[in-house]
Amino acid sequence: MVDVVDKSSITDDEEQRAGRSTTGRVRVLTAIAVMLAVLLPPALIRPSAQGKLSFDGQLLSELDAVSPAYVFIGNSMLTSRIDEHVLAARLGEHCCFLLSTGGAESAWTHQALKNVVLAARQRPKVVFIFFRDAFLTQPTYRATDRYWWRIEHLSHDNEPELNRAMTLSRTWQEQLEFRLGEIYPMQKVRDQASLALSWIASEVVTPGRVRYGQSAGATYDRLFDLDKLRSVEADDTAFGDQGMAEFDFDARIDPSLLPSMIRLAKQGGVKLVFVRVQRRPTASGPPAQSPELRSYIAKLRAYFAANGVQYYDFTGDPELTLDHYLDGDHIRPQWKAESTQLFLTRLQAVFQ
């Protein structure tokens, strides 16, 4: 009897261990299934799921249709400062063309110069590139998620210089963020969630005014245009984990896309003019600049001079006071025409 009881106990223990093992495997498989259910669907909606996004020739077609003498490249720092109507009134119709996109920085600027401006049937005489502080030597800034998709749309299949700069300039954190953005389009998901929430909100306030899938921004976001905003000190250009390393010009220049921009423009017979915009000033004068930034700008200025490239810096301009600014570094829409006049006055020698 004792032997039978002992054997039964051993059998029970083995069955319990087997049951726990099966339960453990089920739990692991369930966790994996849940993770895949969460991660895979968003990954499938990435616009470049089949590979690189194709080159979008719309900007090139628009540029060819104008054939301007002067092209301006930049982001909202450009479009908040330069009024195309004022340019046309001063320089003539079809004189100028603005190439810009929200959040554009040096990688997008490089591709716009290379694959749009220099690929045009008739190249312009001068290209003005607007930038802030050290962003010309930060190719990885705003180069993930939807920003990277915009860069891809201005890129061909073979882009060795862009790939070189990205490889040399990305930190391991930036590389991880980029890879995650490729397989899991977080920004795309955020945009879709925002669209859904915006539509729900519009239905609560004004039912039937906006169809689902149509951006509620077309109807409601006009309330939040730059000219409707109050003056605030928002800053959307905080530096990443490297901090002051971004101001090490000697370390940043070779891995950047700036040398390629200058080389391509010279090869294409196009004059480059780099325009540094003034950051948001204080009530008492120009914006504060750290010693590191001052050193960086001094070396950048010397680099331009050594390469025969024109450079103009609006920092410290007595006519650019705080009351001319809206949010962050944007110029008030009411002063945009005057800002353009100021630009033409300060750089009049370029247009002669």
N, C-alpha and C positions, 0 to 999 in steps of 0.2 A: 504494500500500500504506500509505503514511504517513497519507494522508487517511482510509482505512478504519479504521486503528487509533485515530486521534484521535476519530473519530465514535463508535466503540464505547466509548471511555472516557467520552465525554460522556453517552452513553446509560446506561452503568452508574451514573454519578454521579447522574443524574436518578432512576433506579430506586431507588438507595439512599436518596436524600432522600425520595422518595415512601413508601418502606417505613418510614423513621424517622417520618415524619409520621403514617402509619397506626398505627404502634405507639404513638406518643404519644397519639393520640386514643383508642385502645383502653384505654390505661392510665388516662386521665382518666375515661372512661366507667365503667371497672371500679371506680375509686375512688369515683365518685358512687354506683354501684350498691351497693357495700359500705356506704357511709355511710347510704344510704336503708334498707338491710336492717337496720342497727343502730338507726336512729332511728325509723323509721315504726312498727314493731310496738308498741313501748312507748307511742308517742303515741296509738295506736288504742285503748288500754285505759283512757285517761283517763275517769273516770266522767261528766264533762261534755263529752264529745266532740261532743255534739249541741247544745252551748250551755250556758248557766248551769244549775247544779243546781237542781232544783225546791225550793220551800220545804217544809220538813219540819215539820208541825204537831204532832208527837208531844209535844214539851215543852209547847206551849200546851194540848193536851188534858189532860196530866197536871196542869198548874197549875189548870185549870178544875175538875178533879175534886176538888182540895183546897180551893181558894178560901182561901188562907192570909192572915193579917193581915200577916205578915212574910216577905219574900223576900230571899234571900242570893244574890249573884252573884259568881263568882270562879273560880279554878282550884284546883289542889291546895293552895295556901296557905289556901284556905277549907276544903276538905274534910278537911285534916289537923288543923284547929283546932276545927271546929264539929261537935258530935255532935247529930244530929237527935233522938235518944232523950232526951238531957238537955233539949233545948229543949221537947220535948213534955211532959216531966215537970214542968218549971217553968212553962210557958206554956199548956199544954193541947194535946190532940190536934188535929192539923190546923192548928196555929198557924203553922207555918213551912214553907218550901219552899226547897230548895237548887238553884240553877241553876249547873251547873259542867260543864266539859269539860277534858280534859287539855291543858295548855298555853294555855288561854284567856288572852287579853290584851285590850287596850282595844277593838279592832274587834269581837271576838266579844261582849264585854260590852255595847257599844252596841247591837248587833243584838238581843241577848237582852232588853235593857231595852225597846227600841222595839217589837219584833215579837212578844214573848212576854208580858212583864209588863204592858205598857201596852195590849196587845190582849186581855187576859183579860176574861172576862165580869164578874168582880168584881175590881177592882184592890186590891192590898194597901195597907195604911196606910203602911208603911215598906219601903224597899229598901236593904239594906246592900250596898255594893260594896267588896270586898276587893282591895287592890292593893299593889304594892311600889314604893317609891321613885318614879322618873320615868316609869313605864310607862303612866300615864293619858294622857300626851301623846305617846305613840309608837304611832300607829295602824298603822304598817307592821310592827311587831314581831310575829313569828309570824303572818304574813298571806300565806304562800305555801304551795304544795303542799297537803298534807292539811289544814293549818290554814285555808287559804282555802276549801277545800271545806266545812269546818264553818261558816265564815262565810256561804258561799252558801246553805247549808241553812237558815239563819235570815234569809235576805234575800228580798225580793220582786223583781220585775223592775225596778221603778223605785226606786232608792235613791240619790238625788242627794247626800245628806249624806255617805254612805259613800264614794261615788265622788269627791266633792270632797276629802275628807280624804286619800284614798289618792293622788290626783293631786298634791296640794300637798306631801305628806310624803315620797313616795318619792324617794330619790336615784336617779341613773341606774343604779347597781349593783343597787338593790332593784327597779327597774323591769325590768331585764334578767332578774333572777332570777325575777320574777313571770311574765314572758312565757315564759321557758323552762319554768317549771312548768306553764303552760297547754298548751304544745304537746308537752312531753316530761315526763310525770309521774314525776320522779325518785324522789320519796318512795314512790309507788305501787310502782315497780320494786323499791326497797329492801325494802319491806314484803313483797312476794311472794317475793323471794329469801330473806328471813329466815324466812318460813313454810316454804319448801322445805327450807332447811338445818335448821330446827328439827325437821321431820318426819323427815328422814334421821337426825338424831341420836337421835330417840326410837326409831326402828326398830333402831338399833344397840344401844341400852340395853334397851329393852323392846319387842320386835317385836309388832306387832299391836295395841298399846294405843291408838294414835291413827290415825284414818283420814286419808289425805291430803286436804287442803282444810279439815279441822277444825283449828282453832288448837291447837297443842300447849300454848299458854299456859293453856288451860282445865284441863289436867291437871298441867302442871309449873310454870307461872309462879307458882302459889300459894306455892312455896318462896321466891319473891323479892318477896312483898308487903312493904309498908313496915315492918310489924311484925317481919319476919324480917331486916331489914337492920341492919347495924352503923352506928354514928354516923360519918359522914364529912363532909368539908367541901366536897363537890361544889357547884359554882355553875353553874347552867344559864342565867344571865341576863346573860352578858357583853355589853357594849354593842358596837355595830357600828363601822364605819369612822369614824363621826362623833365617837366618843369623848365628850369633855366637852361637845360641842355639844348633846347630849341633855339637859343640865342648864340650858340657856338657856331659862328659862321664858317670857320675853317673846317669844322667837322661835317657841316650840313651841305655845303655847296656842291661837292662832287657827286654825292648820291642823289641830289635833287634833279629836277627837270629844267631848272633855269639855264644851265649851260646849253642844253638841247634847244631851248626856245631861241636863244641868241644865235646859235649856229644855223638853225633852220631859216631864220629870218634873213640872215646874211646870204645864205645860199639862194634864197628866193628873191633877193633884191628888194626886200621890204624893210623900211625903217621902223625900229621899235622905240617906243617911248613908255617907260614905266612910271606910273603915277601912284605915289603913296598918298592915300587919303588920310586926313586927320581924324584920329580917334576922338571920341566925345570929350570936349574940353571941360574945364571946371568953370565955376562962376567967376573966378578971378583970372583966368587965362588958359593957355594951352594945356593939354593933358599931361599928366606926370609920366616921365619915362625913366625906367630903372637904368642904372649904369650898364647893365648887361645889354639892354635894348639899345642904348646909345652906341655902345661898342659895335653891336651887330650892324646897325644902320651905317655907321662910319665905314665899315668894311664892305658893306653892300654898295655904297656909293663909290668907293674906290674900285670895286670890281666892275661896275658899269663903265666907269671912266676908262679903265684899262682895256675894256672890250669895245670901246667906241659906241656905247649905247647911251641914249639920252635918258635922264632921270629927273623927275620933279617931285618935290615933297611939299605937301600942303600943311604939314605940321607947323604950327606957330603962325599961320597966316592971320594977320590982325582982323581981317574981315570975316573969319570963321569963328563966331562966338557961340556961346551955349544956347542962346535964343534961336539959333538957326537949326538946332538939332531936335529930332523927334525921339524915337526910342533907340537906345544904344548909340550906334554910330551913324544911323540914318539921318539924312537931311529932311527937314520939313517939306512936304509937297508945295506949300505956299512959297517956299524960297528956292524951289528947284530951278526956275528960270534964271534967277539971280546967280545961283550956283554955277549954271552953265556959262553965264556971262563972265563970271570970275575966272572960270577955267580958260575961256578963250582969251581973256586979257593976260593971264599969267603965262600962257603958252602960245602967245600970238606969233612968236618967231617960228614955230613949227609950221604954221599955216601960210607963211610967206613964200 
